[in-house]
Every structure is written in C-alpha cells, then in structure tokens.
C-alpha cells in the first residue's frame, strides 16, 4: 500500500542516489553540514512570519520584523536576534506586525512552490528529483531504508520538482521535504529541522536567479557560514 504520508509516493528502497550528498556534507561546519559543499554559490531562503487578517495569513518578511524592532536585517540575521527573544520562535507574537512565527523545519508551500519553479530552470531533469524526509518527526513512519547525511537520516521519495511543495505527512500534520535535489545533481536544497531558514547550493546562475526572484526573501550565503542563533553577531543576543 502506498503510504499517504509521503504525498502518495512509495519511498525508495534504494537510497544510493543520495550517496553523493552523504559523502560530501561536513557535520558541524554550518551550511556545509547541511548541503554538499561542491558548488560555486549558495543562498539562504527565509521562512516568512504570518500576520493574521481575518481568515487569511499574510506573509511578513524578516526585514519588516527587523525594522519594527529597531534591529538590523542582514544575511546572517536570526529570528531570535531580530525579535530580541527566543520565545518568539514558538510561544509569542509581536502583533500587529506578526502573529505566527516562521515555520521551523518546514519550507512553507507558498515559498516552496516559487523556489521549485526557479530551480526547475536550472536542471535538465526537473521531472526526476529526489526528496528526503527526515525520519525523526514521529508522525511519519515507513519501513524503507534511510539515507544518513550528516546528523540526519531520511527516507527518499522520487518525483517532479513540484513535489517540493507537497505535504509529506498525513493530515492534520504538514511537513515538506527536508532535503531535495534533481537527478542530474545541478543543485541541492536543505531545510534542517532546527532552523527557520532553507539553504541551497548550485551554480552561480542558479543562485542569482533565486536571489533575484521578488517572491522570495533571500540572501547570498556560503558553504562555510554558520547557521543558528549564534550566527547573528550584529543584533544583540536574544534573552
């Protein structure tokens, strides 16, 4: 039976297609601990916060939140740094600027869709991509083998690049892929379960295309830069 929690697709029984990622990542070395440092360029995609207007969720960019808090928006900014508190990851809000914190460990559909659309232009195999689903969520289970890359292990699902915006979990949960790349290995994307940003590596042209898309809030990155709250050395340490 096809497990519904993997967007209607059976996880791969052979995970060797991801060996190149597993062999290249360098645990503990920032972006290189999440993604293979084999590409000339990298980018960071910020997960938006949400402002509730009636029944609608309106995306709020990190730059707007920083401006409202008198903090500095910059490529290494972190949510705790620009809001001033680690509580704002989960338990509080700064209404009327935002009420819903950025999704942790999940690339929202309204961001994943445009990102996949851009990345599809930079691969010869947009209809053949691999998607890693972290095996530690608890509400997702499968007996198939896992790919271990860095500190995480993943089930692999195969499909078109548009699957990046699909829900890999069963209702009522919502969870996107944690790691994805095309069969021709033209780029690679990671959304670590602890972070509220997504990182990607690819060619200079690919990353420039991502950085130039007005639908996404992004920043140039590097394989060696740190990730997590300690990366933000510009804004005061959060309480």
C-alpha positions as CSV (number, residue, x, y, z in Angstrom):
1,X,0.0,0.0,0.0
2,X,1.3,3.5,-0.9
3,X,1.8,5.5,2.4
4,X,-0.3,8.6,2.2
5,X,2.2,10.5,4.5
6,X,4.7,10.6,1.6
7,X,2.5,12.6,-0.8
8,X,1.1,9.4,-2.3
9,X,4.5,8.0,-3.3
10,X,6.3,4.9,-2.1
11,X,9.7,5.7,-0.5
12,X,12.7,4.4,-2.4
13,X,14.1,1.0,-1.4
14,X,17.5,2.0,-2.8
15,X,18.9,5.2,-1.3
16,X,22.2,5.1,-3.1
17,X,21.1,8.1,-5.3
18,X,21.8,10.2,-2.2
19,X,25.3,8.9,-1.5
20,X,26.9,11.9,-3.2
21,X,25.3,14.1,-0.6
22,X,26.1,11.9,2.3
23,X,29.7,11.6,1.3
24,X,30.2,15.4,0.8
25,X,28.5,17.0,3.8
26,X,30.7,18.1,6.7
27,X,28.8,17.9,10.0
28,X,29.2,20.8,12.3
29,X,30.5,23.2,9.5
30,X,27.5,25.4,9.1
31,X,25.9,25.2,5.7
32,X,28.4,22.5,4.7
33,X,26.9,20.4,7.4
34,X,23.5,20.5,5.7
35,X,24.5,20.5,2.0
36,X,27.3,19.2,-0.2
37,X,30.0,22.0,-0.5
38,X,30.6,21.1,-4.1
39,X,29.0,24.2,-5.8
40,X,30.3,27.7,-6.5
41,X,27.3,29.5,-4.9
42,X,24.8,29.3,-2.1
43,X,21.7,31.1,-0.9
44,X,19.5,31.3,2.1
45,X,15.7,31.5,1.9
46,X,13.9,33.0,4.9
47,X,10.7,31.4,6.0
48,X,8.1,34.2,6.4
49,X,6.2,35.0,9.6
50,X,2.5,35.5,9.3
51,X,0.1,38.3,10.0
52,X,-3.5,37.2,10.5
53,X,-6.1,39.2,8.6
54,X,-9.5,37.7,9.2
55,X,-9.2,34.1,7.9
56,X,-6.1,34.9,5.8
57,X,-2.4,34.6,6.6
58,X,-0.3,37.4,5.1
59,X,3.4,36.7,4.8
60,X,5.7,39.0,6.7
61,X,9.3,39.3,5.7
62,X,12.1,39.3,8.2
63,X,13.3,42.7,7.0
64,X,9.9,44.1,8.1
65,X,10.2,42.5,11.5
66,X,13.7,43.8,12.0
67,X,12.6,47.3,11.0
68,X,9.7,47.2,13.5
69,X,12.1,46.1,16.3
70,X,14.9,48.5,15.5
71,X,17.2,45.6,14.8
72,X,19.4,45.1,11.7
73,X,18.4,42.9,8.7
74,X,21.5,41.3,7.2
75,X,22.4,38.0,5.5
76,X,23.3,36.2,8.8
77,X,20.3,37.5,10.8
78,X,18.5,35.1,13.0
79,X,14.9,35.2,14.2
80,X,15.9,35.4,17.9
81,X,18.2,38.3,17.1
82,X,15.8,40.5,15.1
83,X,12.9,39.9,17.5
84,X,15.0,40.1,20.7
85,X,13.7,36.9,22.3
86,X,14.0,33.1,21.7
87,X,10.4,32.9,22.9
88,X,9.3,34.3,19.6
89,X,10.2,31.1,17.9
90,X,7.2,29.3,19.3
91,X,5.1,30.9,22.1
92,X,4.6,34.6,21.5
93,X,3.9,37.2,18.8
94,X,4.5,40.9,18.1
95,X,1.1,41.9,16.9
96,X,0.2,43.9,14.8
97,X,3.5,43.2,12.9
98,X,3.2,39.4,13.1
99,X,1.3,36.7,15.0
100,X,2.7,33.5,13.5
101,X,6.4,32.7,13.8
102,X,8.3,31.3,10.8
103,X,7.9,27.6,10.3
104,X,10.7,25.6,11.9
105,X,12.0,22.7,9.9
106,X,9.3,23.1,7.2
107,X,9.5,25.2,4.0
108,X,6.0,26.6,3.6
109,X,4.1,25.8,0.4
110,X,3.9,29.4,-0.7
111,X,7.7,29.6,-0.6
112,X,8.5,26.1,-1.8
113,X,6.4,26.5,-5.0
114,X,8.1,29.6,-6.3
115,X,11.5,28.2,-5.3
116,X,10.9,25.0,-7.2
117,X,9.7,27.0,-10.2
118,X,13.0,28.9,-10.3
119,X,15.2,25.8,-9.7
120,X,13.3,23.9,-12.5
121,X,15.0,26.3,-14.9
122,X,18.4,25.2,-13.8
123,X,18.3,21.4,-14.2
124,X,18.0,19.0,-17.1
125,X,15.8,16.7,-15.0
126,X,13.0,18.7,-13.5
127,X,10.7,15.8,-13.7
128,X,13.1,13.5,-11.9
129,X,14.1,14.7,-8.4
130,X,14.8,13.1,-5.0
131,X,13.2,14.3,-1.8
132,X,14.5,13.4,1.6
133,X,12.0,13.2,4.5
134,X,13.6,13.3,8.0
135,X,12.9,10.1,9.9
136,X,12.6,11.8,13.3
137,X,9.3,13.7,13.1
138,X,7.4,10.9,14.9
139,X,4.2,11.3,12.9
140,X,5.8,9.9,9.7
141,X,6.8,6.3,9.6
142,X,7.9,3.8,6.9
143,X,9.9,0.6,6.8
144,X,12.1,1.5,3.9
145,X,15.8,2.2,4.2
146,X,17.1,5.6,5.1
147,X,19.9,7.8,3.8
148,X,22.1,9.2,6.5
149,X,23.7,12.6,5.6
150,X,25.4,14.5,8.3
151,X,23.5,14.4,11.5
152,X,20.1,13.4,9.9
153,X,18.6,10.3,8.3
154,X,16.0,10.5,5.5
155,X,13.6,8.4,3.6
156,X,13.8,9.2,-0.1
157,X,10.9,9.9,-2.4
158,X,11.2,10.4,-6.2
159,X,9.1,12.7,-8.3
160,X,9.0,16.0,-10.2
161,X,10.4,19.2,-8.8
162,X,6.9,20.4,-7.9
163,X,6.8,17.8,-5.2
164,X,8.8,20.3,-3.2
165,X,5.6,22.0,-2.3
166,X,3.7,18.8,-1.4
167,X,2.8,17.7,2.1
168,X,4.8,14.6,3.0
169,X,2.8,14.0,6.2
170,X,-0.7,12.7,6.8
171,X,-3.4,15.2,7.9
172,X,-3.6,17.1,10.2
173,X,0.2,17.4,10.1
174,X,2.0,19.4,7.5
175,X,5.6,18.7,6.5
176,X,7.6,19.4,3.4
177,X,10.8,17.6,2.3
178,X,13.9,18.2,4.3
179,X,16.4,17.7,1.5
180,X,15.9,17.7,-2.3
181,X,17.9,17.7,-5.5
182,X,17.4,16.8,-9.2
183,X,18.7,13.5,-10.7
184,X,21.4,15.5,-12.6
185,X,22.7,16.9,-9.3
186,X,22.5,20.5,-10.6
187,X,21.7,21.9,-7.2
188,X,20.6,20.8,-3.7
189,X,18.2,22.3,-1.1
190,X,18.1,21.6,2.7
191,X,15.5,22.6,5.4
192,X,17.0,21.5,8.6
193,X,14.5,20.5,11.3
194,X,16.0,23.0,13.8
195,X,16.0,26.0,11.5
196,X,13.6,28.6,10.2
197,X,15.5,29.2,7.0
198,X,16.2,27.0,4.0
199,X,19.6,26.8,2.3
200,X,20.5,25.8,-1.2
201,X,23.7,25.4,-3.3
202,X,24.1,25.5,-7.1
203,X,25.7,27.2,-10.0
204,X,26.3,31.0,-9.9
205,X,23.5,31.5,-12.5
206,X,21.1,29.3,-10.5
207,X,21.7,31.1,-7.2
208,X,21.5,34.5,-8.9
209,X,18.1,33.5,-10.3
210,X,16.9,32.6,-6.8
211,X,18.3,35.8,-5.2
212,X,16.6,37.9,-7.9
213,X,13.1,36.4,-7.5
214,X,10.8,39.0,-5.8
215,X,8.5,36.4,-4.4
216,X,11.3,35.1,-2.1
217,X,13.1,36.8,0.8
218,X,16.7,35.6,0.3
219,X,20.3,36.4,1.0
220,X,23.6,35.2,-0.6
221,X,25.3,32.6,1.5
222,X,28.4,30.4,1.6
223,X,29.2,26.8,2.4
224,X,31.3,27.9,5.4
225,X,29.0,30.3,7.1
226,X,27.4,29.3,10.4
227,X,23.7,28.6,11.0
228,X,21.6,29.0,14.1
229,X,21.2,31.9,16.6
230,X,25.0,32.2,17.2
231,X,25.4,33.2,13.5
232,X,23.9,36.6,14.1
233,X,26.7,38.7,15.6
234,X,25.1,42.0,14.5
235,X,21.9,42.1,16.6
236,X,22.1,41.8,20.4
237,X,22.0,38.2,21.8
238,X,18.4,37.3,22.4
239,X,17.1,36.9,26.0
